[in-house]
């Protein structure tokens, strides 16, 4: 399985803070080319104040610069030192901090390039397609009732994209307490640009899985592991184990406000996300019945239909346990109990 890399220069509207090694190289080249700071500012069309912090103390240059400005500086340096490039910044980890937009959440020591085929991304995407949301403007959040799962998810995110400040917010929904985290916009924009992730509300937009997940080949061990990990987080966040019916299932909602009544229960109009997950399970030989219509629900902005998939057979339950399973011990223990009841 080839790498699916996403580089920081594929983003727009990003601002960087680079480490002193870059400014030292830049200043050496400025001296060689005999340019003053004033003339350099005019030549590159960069505000002179951008250089002020470096001029007084290069160790405390805390100013952010746009990717456009950094690119101008790099092109200026290349004439003397060809090694200085955007790739050099990325490969040598010279980016100290990066953020999306002027007010975006900053990421310390970003781990570019992002390899979307790294196993951690399977965990991140499995979580976001179920209990998360990536809005079209990049705003990304994750909600779950399990505080331990939230904390573990934060560790995975930081190990994958870089360090950032985060606050876990506790709130009440119905009779239960839930936990929410808001993630850097840069994460959401990277998914949208790098994977053509369908941003926006899952119910209104009827999102589907990224195409590369649907194309994974489970006959190849690495791709099977990736698909199994992805599904483990999908079912950990949104799936269930029914001890009474001895089954495993998952459900999603889809907007049906504009559908004629006679088509609402048509299986062709089941959520695309649900059908995609069904296909992923069947790639692992976990055979699932067709999506089942459950109920209608009125919302402030329309009507949604709830659909589920469920599987009962002893073979499918054992395969699920062996190849996918759950991340949380509560659901995993319930799975073991359900399988033992079927013996």
C-alpha positions in Angstrom: 0.0 0.0 0.0 1.5 3.3 -1.1 1.7 6.4 1.0 -1.0 8.9 0.7 0.9 12.1 1.7 -0.5 15.5 2.3 2.0 18.4 2.5 1.6 21.8 4.3 2.0 23.7 1.1 -1.1 22.1 -0.3 -3.1 24.3 2.2 -4.2 27.9 1.6 -4.6 30.6 4.2 -2.0 29.1 6.6 0.4 30.9 8.7 3.8 29.6 10.0 6.3 30.3 12.6 9.7 28.9 11.6 12.7 28.0 13.8 15.9 30.1 14.1 17.8 27.8 11.7 15.7 29.2 8.8 16.3 32.9 9.9 20.0 32.2 10.3 20.3 30.8 6.8 18.2 33.7 5.4 20.3 36.4 7.1 23.5 34.8 5.8 22.2 34.9 2.3 20.9 38.5 2.8 24.4 39.6 3.7 26.0 37.7 0.8 23.6 39.5 -1.6 24.3 42.8 0.1 20.6 43.6 0.7 19.5 45.9 3.6 16.3 45.0 5.4 14.6 48.0 3.9 15.5 47.1 0.3 14.6 43.5 1.0 11.2 44.5 2.1 10.6 46.4 -1.1 12.1 43.7 -3.3 10.0 40.9 -1.9 6.8 43.0 -1.1 6.9 41.9 2.5 6.1 44.4 5.3 9.4 45.3 7.1 7.9 44.7 10.5 7.9 41.0 9.6 11.6 41.0 10.1 11.8 43.2 13.3 11.8 40.4 15.9 14.6 38.6 14.1 16.7 41.7 13.7 16.7 42.3 17.5 16.9 38.7 18.7 16.6 35.8 16.3 15.8 33.4 19.2 12.6 35.2 20.0 11.2 35.6 16.5 7.6 34.9 17.5 5.9 36.4 14.4 3.8 34.3 12.1 4.2 34.7 8.4 1.8 33.6 5.6 2.8 30.7 3.4 2.9 33.2 0.6 5.5 35.3 2.4 7.6 32.3 3.4 7.6 31.1 -0.2 9.0 34.5 -1.3 11.8 34.2 1.3 12.6 30.7 0.1 12.7 31.7 -3.5 15.1 34.6 -2.6 17.4 32.1 -0.8 17.4 29.5 -3.5 19.5 31.7 -5.8 22.4 31.2 -3.3 21.5 27.9 -1.5 19.3 25.6 -3.6 18.7 23.2 -0.6 16.3 25.8 1.0 12.8 24.9 -0.1 9.4 24.1 1.2 10.4 20.4 1.2 13.4 21.3 3.4 11.2 23.1 5.9 9.0 20.0 6.1 11.6 17.2 6.0 14.0 18.9 8.6 11.0 19.9 10.9 11.9 23.6 10.7 8.2 24.7 11.1 7.8 25.6 14.8 4.1 26.3 14.7 1.3 26.4 12.1 -2.3 27.5 12.1 -5.1 27.9 9.6 -6.2 31.5 9.3 -5.2 34.4 11.5 -7.2 33.1 14.5 -6.8 29.4 14.0 -5.7 27.0 16.7 -2.0 26.8 16.5 -0.2 23.4 16.2 3.2 23.1 17.7 5.8 21.0 15.8 3.4 19.9 13.1 4.0 16.4 11.8 3.9 17.1 8.1 3.7 15.4 5.7 0.5 13.7 6.9 0.4 10.1 5.7 -3.3 9.3 5.5 -2.5 5.6 5.3 -0.8 5.6 8.7 -2.9 3.5 11.1 -3.6 6.5 13.3 -5.6 8.1 10.5 -7.8 5.0 10.4 -8.7 5.7 14.1 -9.2 9.4 13.5 -11.5 8.9 10.5 -13.5 6.1 12.1 -14.2 8.4 15.0 -15.1 11.5 12.9 -17.5 9.8 10.5 -19.5 8.6 13.5 -19.3 10.8 16.6 -17.5 13.7 14.9 -18.2 16.4 12.3 -16.0 18.1 9.8 -17.7 21.3 8.6 -17.2 22.8 5.2 -15.1 25.6 6.7 -12.8 23.1 8.4 -14.2 23.4 11.9 -13.9 19.9 13.4 -15.2 18.5 16.6 -15.7 15.1 18.3 -18.4 14.1 20.9 -18.7 11.0 23.0 -20.1 9.9 26.4 -16.9 8.0 27.3 -14.3 10.4 28.9 -11.6 7.8 28.6 -12.2 7.4 24.9 -12.1 11.2 24.5 -8.8 11.4 26.2 -7.3 8.6 24.2 -8.6 10.2 21.0 -6.8 13.4 21.9 -3.5 11.5 22.4 -3.9 9.9 19.0 -4.6 13.3 17.3 -1.6 15.0 18.9 0.7 12.0 18.0 -0.5 12.3 14.4 -0.7 16.1 13.6 1.3 17.8 16.4 0.7 19.3 19.8 -2.0 21.9 20.5 -4.1 23.2 23.4 -7.4 21.6 23.9 -10.3 21.8 26.3 -12.7 19.0 27.1 -16.2 20.4 27.5 -18.8 18.5 29.6 -22.5 19.0 28.7 -25.8 17.4 29.3 -27.9 16.0 26.5 -31.2 14.4 27.7 -30.4 12.3 30.8 -26.8 11.7 29.9 -23.6 13.7 30.2 -21.4 14.0 27.1 -18.0 15.3 26.3 -17.0 17.5 23.4 -13.6 18.6 22.0 -13.0 21.2 19.2 -10.1 20.3 17.0 -7.9 22.6 14.9 -9.4 23.8 11.6 -6.2 22.7 9.9 -7.2 19.1 10.5 -10.6 19.5 8.9 -9.2 21.4 5.9 -6.5 18.8 5.4 -9.1 16.0 5.2 -11.3 18.0 2.8 -8.4 18.9 0.5 -6.4 15.7 0.9 -9.2 13.1 0.7 -12.1 15.0 -0.8 -13.8 14.5 2.5 -17.5 15.6 2.3 -17.7 18.5 4.8 -20.9 19.6 6.5 -23.7 18.0 8.4 -23.8 14.2 8.0 -27.6 14.0 8.0 -28.3 16.9 5.6 -25.5 16.1 3.2 -25.8 12.3 3.3 -22.0 11.9 3.3 -20.1 8.8 2.2 -16.7 7.4 3.1 -13.6 8.7 1.4 -13.0 6.7 -1.8 -9.7 5.2 -0.8 -11.3 3.5 2.2 -13.9 1.9 0.0 -11.0 0.7 -2.3 -9.0 -1.0 0.4 -8.1 -4.6 -0.5 -8.4 -6.9 2.6 -6.4 -9.7 0.8 -3.3 -7.5 1.6 -2.4 -7.7 5.2 -1.6 -4.0 5.7 -4.8 -2.8 4.0 -6.9 -5.4 6.0 -5.4 -4.1 9.2 -6.2 -0.5 8.2 -9.8 -1.4 7.3 -10.3 -3.4 10.6 -8.9 -0.5 12.7 -11.2 2.0 10.9 -14.3 -0.2 11.6 -13.2 -0.8 15.2 -13.4 2.9 15.8 -16.7 3.2 13.8 -18.4 0.6 15.9 -16.7 1.7 19.2 -18.2 5.2 18.7 -21.6 4.5 17.2 -22.2 0.7 17.2 -24.0 -1.5 19.7 -24.1 -5.1 21.0 -27.6 -6.4 21.7 -27.4 -9.1 24.3 -31.1 -9.9 23.9 -31.1 -10.5 20.2 -27.5 -11.6 20.2 -26.5 -9.2 17.4 -24.2 -6.3 16.6 -25.5 -3.2 14.7 -25.1 0.4 13.9 -27.5 3.1 12.7 -27.4 6.5 10.9 -29.9 9.2 10.0 -30.5 10.8 6.6 -32.5 13.8 5.6 -35.7 12.9 3.8 -37.4 16.3 3.8 -37.6 16.4 0.0 -38.5 12.8 -0.6 -42.0 11.6 -1.5 -43.5 9.5 1.3 -43.6 6.4 -0.9 -39.8 6.5 -1.3 -38.8 7.3 2.3 -38.6 3.5 3.2 -36.9 2.5 -0.1 -33.6 0.9 0.7 -32.0 2.9 -2.1 -32.5 6.0 0.1 -30.8 4.5 3.1 -27.8 6.6 4.3 -24.8 6.3 2.0 -22.5 6.0 5.0 -24.5 3.0 6.3 -24.2 1.3 2.9 -20.5 2.0 2.7 -19.9 0.5 6.1 -22.0 -2.6 5.2 -19.7 -3.1 2.1 -16.6 -2.7 4.2 -17.8 -5.4 6.6 -18.6 -7.7 3.8 -15.1 -7.3 2.4 -14.0 -8.9 5.6 -16.6 -11.7 5.0 -18.9 -10.4 7.8 -22.1 -10.6 6.0 -24.9 -8.2 6.9 -28.5 -8.0 6.0 -29.8 -5.1 3.9 -30.3 -1.7 5.6 -33.4 -1.7 7.7 -35.7 1.4 8.1 -36.4 2.2 11.8 -38.2 5.5 12.3 -38.8 9.1 11.2 -37.8 12.1 13.3 -38.9 15.7 12.9 -36.1 18.2 13.3 -36.1 22.0 13.3 -34.7 22.0 9.7 -36.6 19.1 8.3 -37.3 15.4 8.7 -34.8 12.6 9.0 -35.1 8.8 8.6 -33.2 6.4 10.9 -31.7 3.3 9.3 -29.6 0.4 10.7 -27.7 -2.7 9.7 -27.4 -5.6 12.0 -25.8 -9.1 11.9 -26.7 -12.1 14.0 -24.9 -15.2 12.7 -22.4 -17.0 14.9 -19.8 -16.9 12.1 -20.2 -13.1 11.6 -20.1 -12.4 15.3 -16.9 -14.5 15.7 -15.3 -12.8 12.7 -16.2 -9.4 14.0 -14.6 -10.3 17.4 -11.4 -11.7 15.7 -10.8 -9.0 13.1 -12.5 -5.8 14.4 -13.8 -5.8 18.0 -14.3 -2.8 20.2 -11.9 -0.3 21.7 -13.8 0.1 25.0 -13.8 -2.7 27.5 -17.5 -2.4 28.2 -18.6 -3.1 24.7 -15.8 -5.7 24.2 -17.0 -7.6 27.3 -20.6 -7.5 26.1 -19.5 -8.9 22.8 -17.7 -11.8 24.5 -20.8 -12.4 26.6 -23.1 -12.4 23.5 -20.8 -14.8 21.6 -20.7 -17.2 24.6 -24.5 -17.2 24.8 -24.6 -18.4 21.2 -22.4 -21.4 21.8 
